[in-house]
């Protein structure tokens, strides 16, 4: 659906009346850009004599970063696919006895992709933190920029999880997910801020 879409086309679709792509897909794309900036730090570090002691670490980080980026790009499509059944479920007549069960399942499914995006962003922030600590000082601003973008993507994914859990009737299940997201959000926003501020405050 979006694999061969240009940036211009994607942003036009975001701005359109269509429900997809939406906030989840946009968060995944922003996250992919954020981790790509971390990988860029690696590309500018490998092969430099000054960083020979950490070269193997950097190479390993680059492999992780490339995998994370690919998974986030995949989530752009997955989020759109997951939302379609939910949008149809809302159109089921309220007096239909199967409506609640179908809607609950669709809400669970719709929450899973942004939750996946959220968790990939958490891991990506950790990877960017290592790029910032071990990578070339000449391009560390890109690690800081990546951290900020991943923080935004993390926030976007979190709200797209909770907008679905908020509507679920199974409150035990919903609250467990929501509490997990709250806890991780608080933990990782601090890490992302530290990556950014530790560089920004030196300028």
Secondary structure, 3 states (H helix, E strand, C coil): CCCCCCHHHHHHHHCCCCCCCCHHHHHHHHHHHHHHHHHHHHHCCCCCHHHHHHHHHHHHHHHHHHHHHHHHHHHHHHHHHHHHHHHHHCCCCCCCCCHHHHHHHHHHHHHHHHHHHHHHHHHHHHHHHHHHHHCCHHHHHHHHHHHHHHHHHHHHHHHHHHHHHCCCCCHHHHHHHHHHHHHHHHHHHHHHHHHHHHHHCCC
